[in-house]
Amino acid sequence: MHSSNHIVKFADYTTVVGLISKNNESAYREEVQRLTAWCKANSLSLNVDKTKEMVVDFRRAQSNHSLLFIDGYPVEIVKSNKFLGVHLAENFTWSLNTTSISKKAQQRLYFLQRLRKAHLPPPILTMFYRGTIEGVLSSCITAWFGNCTVSDRKTLQRIVRTAEKIIGVSLPSISDMYTTRTGPTRGNWALRPSS
């Protein structure tokens, strides 16, 4: 493997990440060909229809990226892609991801409202929220929240506030969810009584 390439494997998903410098794509393309040959040698088939390529290029003068072919079939170049549940965009903005998360969470708020109408107590409603809504809001939050826009954060915080109104209790903010998952920072240490 060339030092500018990395292969990320998770279950049956394989991702080739390549750094292309000075418009030299040869190492990246060779890596894809090696992966294709390895799959053939190990009786695995790549589904080229589901294979996507996303080019991240922050240069002012962007060059055209020629199509990648696997077994003679072109790989589609996309501007965004869902990777392990997170929507990645070629410009590394997180609005598409926020839209997807908020849509999922809002659908689940409906069920929280139904449970409230059934007169379930706040502890049960909170447990439902934590498992079905907060889990969606905080999914991979350590990867995307730090670079979200203020508007995206407000969108997600509105969902938390709506859940608070339905349940009738205070819930951790979206910022608190992020902070909790990234660990303590300077000035944010929890104090524990000594024994």
C-alpha atoms as one frame of an Amber mdcrd trajectory, in Angstrom:
protein
   0.000   0.000   0.000   1.241   3.477  -0.858   1.702   5.805   2.136  -0.814
   8.320   0.724  -3.599   5.703   0.734  -5.600   4.173   3.554  -8.120   1.364
   3.478 -10.960   1.525   5.991 -12.842  -1.750   6.501 -16.045  -2.058   8.524
 -18.158  -5.222   8.230 -18.828  -5.573   4.493 -17.962  -1.939   3.672 -14.531
  -1.108   2.325 -13.355   2.437   1.716 -10.195   3.510  -0.053  -8.996   6.978
   0.962  -6.284   8.447  -1.215  -4.376  11.694  -1.048  -3.758  13.009  -4.548
  -0.875  15.487  -4.779   0.236  17.473  -7.798  -2.626  15.933  -9.840  -0.913
  12.515  -9.671  -3.675   9.953  -9.149  -1.559   6.906  -9.986  -1.058   5.660
  -6.386  -4.793   5.967  -5.664  -5.832   4.218  -8.874  -3.255   1.444  -8.320
  -4.673   0.915  -4.820  -8.183   0.501  -6.201  -6.869  -1.967  -8.800  -5.016
  -3.928  -6.086  -8.209  -4.078  -4.007 -10.174  -5.265  -7.050  -7.589  -7.977
  -7.795  -7.544  -9.068  -4.134 -11.338  -9.399  -4.145 -11.219 -11.557  -7.288
  -8.440 -13.739  -5.845 -10.492 -14.270  -2.676 -13.801 -14.994  -4.450 -15.374
 -11.699  -3.430 -17.281  -9.513  -5.825 -17.416  -5.733  -5.749 -20.821  -4.245
  -6.457 -19.818  -1.435  -8.813 -23.417  -0.131  -8.883 -23.169   0.596  -5.149
 -19.584   1.845  -5.352 -19.270   5.625  -5.207 -16.363   8.024  -5.440 -16.309
  11.379  -3.682 -13.596  13.931  -4.457 -12.715  16.488  -1.780 -10.803  19.345
  -3.356 -10.333  22.668  -1.560  -8.013  24.222  -4.150  -9.122  27.403  -5.853
  -8.346  26.040  -9.309  -9.929  22.607  -9.192  -9.077  20.190 -11.946 -11.415
  17.679 -13.521 -11.171  14.257 -11.990 -11.274  11.487 -14.592 -13.651   8.592
 -14.074 -12.500   5.562 -12.139 -13.276   2.197 -13.724 -13.656  -1.140 -11.937
 -13.838  -4.184 -14.194 -14.634  -1.897 -17.133 -17.570  -0.205 -15.371 -17.407
   3.490 -14.429 -17.707   4.432 -10.751 -20.188   7.236 -10.117 -18.701  10.458
  -8.699 -21.009  11.909  -6.026 -21.094  15.194  -4.119 -22.271  13.496  -0.918
 -22.464   9.997   0.442 -23.816   8.216   3.493 -20.914   6.517   5.253 -21.664
   4.350   8.284 -24.797   6.378   9.018 -23.200   9.811   8.594 -23.890  11.972
   5.550 -20.575  13.281   4.222 -20.448  16.143   1.734 -17.549  16.930  -0.570
 -17.123  20.357   1.066 -17.298  18.887   4.606 -20.338  20.874   5.653 -22.788
  19.060   7.887 -26.149  20.519   6.827 -27.152  17.379   4.908 -26.295  15.253
   7.942 -28.221  17.618  10.247 -31.271  17.482   7.974 -31.216  13.688   8.008
 -30.810  13.509  11.797 -33.525  16.068  12.493 -35.978  14.319  10.159 -35.420
  10.988  11.936 -35.670  12.565  15.385 -38.846  14.493  14.515 -40.520  11.303
  13.328 -39.771   9.758  16.717 -41.115  12.805  18.568 -44.533  11.786  17.276
 -44.297   8.532  19.228 -43.141  10.408  22.327 -46.270  12.576  22.047 -48.445
   9.456  21.714 -46.901   8.003  24.860 -47.536  11.290  26.695 -51.198  11.182
  25.622 -51.350   7.657  27.058 -50.396   9.245  30.424 -47.057   7.507  30.864
 -44.991   9.028  33.689 -42.002  11.320  32.948 -39.356   8.687  33.890 -40.713
   6.297  31.235 -40.992   9.112  28.677 -37.412  10.165  29.457 -36.213   6.584
  28.992 -37.994   6.450  25.623 -36.420   9.791  24.623 -32.921   8.700  25.657
 -33.148   5.442  23.713 -34.912   6.550  20.548 -34.381  10.284  20.064 -31.191
  11.200  21.913 -29.559   8.144  20.344 -30.318   9.562  16.889 -29.222  13.096
  17.831 -25.908  11.903  19.262 -25.037   9.266  16.663 -21.392   9.902  15.657
 -21.678  13.361  17.250 -17.940  13.452  17.984 -17.256  13.390  14.237 -19.572
  16.150  13.037 -20.773  18.426  15.852 -17.539  20.419  16.239 -17.875  21.738
  12.665 -21.642  22.280  12.559 -22.979  25.723  11.783 -24.872  27.674  14.429
 -28.010  27.150  12.347 -27.515  23.357  12.330 -26.998  23.337  16.108 -30.155
  25.382  16.637 -32.130  22.963  14.455 -31.048  20.039  16.615 -31.546  21.951
  19.878 -35.171  22.710  18.895 -35.813  18.958  18.879 -34.428  18.675  22.418
 -36.610  21.608  23.558 -39.697  20.025  21.980 -38.973  16.766  23.820 -38.544
  18.723  27.080 -41.992  20.286  26.615 -43.580  16.907  25.862 -41.981  15.131
  28.833 -42.032  18.078  31.239 -38.423  17.660  32.414 -35.079  19.255  31.622
 -32.896  17.283  29.186 -29.204  17.591  28.232 -28.657  20.110  25.426 -27.123
  19.050  22.127 -23.885  20.785  23.219 -23.910  18.824  26.485 -24.320  15.556
  24.548 -21.218  16.442  22.542 -19.192  17.514  25.576 -20.130  14.370  27.498
 -18.974  12.144  24.655 -15.699  13.962  24.009 -14.633  13.819  27.641 -13.745
  16.497  30.126 -12.027  19.638  28.950 -10.090  22.231  30.897 -12.305  23.736
  33.594 -14.998  21.093  33.085 -13.859  18.354  35.489 -16.442  16.596  37.623
 -15.749  16.763  41.335 -16.083  13.546  43.303 -16.232  13.403  47.066 -13.252
  11.681  48.613 -13.902   8.588  50.663
